[in-house]
Amino acid sequence: MNGPRIVKAERIVGAEAGGVALVADETLSFWGEFDPVTGKVILPGHPFYDQNLRSKIIVMRGIKGSSGVEASLRLAAMLKNAPAAMINIDIDALAVLACVVSRIPLLKIREEDLKSFSTGDILKIHGDKGYIEIVHNNKLVLCMT
Amino acid sequence: MDLTSEEREVLEGKHGAFRQMCMNWIVEWGTAMNAKRLVPVSNVHVLFSDQGNCIKGAGSETIGFFYNELMTALKAGARCFTTTNVSYISDDFWEELHTDRTQVENNRNLLKAALGTGFNMVWTCIPYFIGSFPLKGEICAWAESSCIPFCNSVLGARTTRHSQTSSMAAAVLGLTPEFGELLDENRIGEIMIEVDVELKTNTDWGALGDYIGMLTGLKRPVFKTRSRPIVESLSQLGASLATTGGTAMYHVIGITPEAPTEDRAFDGKKPQGVVKFSKKELESTYQRLSVKKNEIEICVLGCPHLNLKELEWISNLADGRKVAVGKQLWICTAYQIACQAEKLGYRRLIEATGAKIMVDSCPAVACWGEWRGKTIITDSFKQGRYLLAQGNEVAVRDVNTCIDCVMEAYKK
């Protein structure tokens, strides 16, 4: 019943971060589907629709990269609306660049490890050491109440 | 990464803070992408504009920050031939589009300040049609999603995907990290696309890219087609592949320079997969982006920017007709092409119909926030998808149909 506390991850950008997870087996384009001025996902039907991503750790299949993504994340970071970190299965070169420039840690996990995370988990990212720590497993808490 | 001593000096700040920041960006990016080194570039296409309506809500401090960064880049200067991508601001229509005056002035200042810096402010997504023509194997740093596949696939030159920061860094430093499509092994075709339907218009080629991009994503498709493309067909194909797939490179057997044969396209290897594209897929692609004809309010032509051939065609189609009352026709092109069109008489003819010629810019960015909820027709799947994402109803059809939807019939 206990989920794994440690998930192996490959550091792509950045190192340390901590925060509450938003998890979905989906992609997100930060250009067009996210409003950097409010920090919210604006694509109707998206699992994170109308949610504020500020300081969250986004755990998704991938970020759809484009030059617009960089502009959007850079602006979000400037306005303090950016996520605390991103954890992806698929790594896109322009999503990497966007994270480099916006100083947002980005880690890569294996496909089978996505299900170890749930929205509401509290995560600590140890990029240099190559793992993510699930400090507080939301699913576990829900089961116990 | 292995850096030269000069590159290390830049990284250490010995050549100024701005160059150091640029070097930091590309070294960190290159390291993350497993590049072993930086390589010199001879041709850069950079995103270089105030972001206009797209950052309206961001506040004057943020707008000023980005403007100052671009000004600093100009002062640092470009180390190789550099062109700039589409401006986010239409200087001719900024009032109508409610663009902030300060931002309009920012772009005017950038243009004035660019003289002598090596940044050629051409503000277009068709640099290759207005004189930027890298040859096969030439290392480039091109930003803009439709330019990138054109550079790699049609010209046989080499570029990775780029964003504003990496292309600006490439211009200022003359360097780019060596990974991705700069390397032979990352240019080989991966998925075979068997096209057994005739592609009769450039928009049909765009439909092909729109459909296939969703399936192949970042992989490299190889197209086997009965129909022979013209260059404008490949502009549309690359643009729509890049939009739905993020594609940086594709091959068309017998046409594009690195795919003279099917065998060479795959470097003698077996394709990772085969996808069929027939009449059914073509029709369903058009069906996906359809609207009620009588509800169409706006038509956009010129994504990527129209070249002379396309402008001449539209001029012939539109001659003697008027844009219908309550409708709009936007024709988008590069300054160089607009000038030629003016000299040849096409511009006067097109504008007499009531159509608007948007130079240097593009509705997908210049009209940001102005067209939400409109019903729009365009002949470009790329433009169509961008406008769809902005909350509009969109149809994509060939240019003749587009014109017919917003113009009255020809009157003698």
Contacts between the chains, C-beta under 8 A, distances in Angstrom:
chain1	res1	chain2	res2	distance
A	12	B	32	5.0
A	13	B	28	7.2
A	13	B	32	5.6
A	32	B	386	7.6
A	32	B	389	4.2
A	32	B	390	7.4
A	33	B	389	7.5
A	36	B	58	7.5
A	37	B	55	8.0
A	37	B	57	4.0
A	37	B	58	5.9
A	64	B	246	6.6
A	65	B	161	7.2
A	65	B	246	6.0
A	66	B	145	6.0
A	66	B	163	8.0
A	66	B	246	6.8
A	67	B	47	5.9
A	67	B	143	5.5
A	67	B	144	6.9
A	67	B	145	7.0
A	67	B	161	7.9
A	67	B	162	7.0
A	67	B	163	4.1
A	67	B	164	6.0
A	69	B	163	7.6
A	70	B	163	3.9
A	70	B	164	6.2
A	70	B	165	6.4
A	71	B	51	6.7
A	71	B	54	7.5
A	71	B	163	7.6
A	71	B	164	6.3
A	74	B	165	7.8
A	75	B	55	6.2
A	75	B	58	5.9
A	75	B	62	6.7
A	78	B	58	7.8
A	78	B	62	5.6
A	78	B	65	7.0
A	79	B	58	6.7
A	79	B	59	8.0
A	79	B	62	6.9
A	92	B	218	6.9
A	92	B	246	6.6
A	93	B	33	6.0
A	93	B	160	6.5
A	93	B	161	5.5
A	93	B	179	7.8
A	93	B	180	6.3
A	94	B	161	5.3
A	94	B	162	7.9
A	94	B	163	5.6
A	94	B	246	7.7
A	96	B	29	6.3
A	96	B	32	5.0
A	96	B	33	6.4
A	97	B	25	7.7
A	97	B	29	5.0
A	97	B	163	5.3
A	97	B	165	6.8
A	97	B	166	5.7
A	98	B	163	6.8
A	100	B	25	6.1
A	100	B	28	4.7
A	100	B	29	5.0
A	100	B	32	6.7
A	101	B	25	6.0
A	101	B	163	7.7
A	101	B	165	4.9
A	106	B	32	8.0
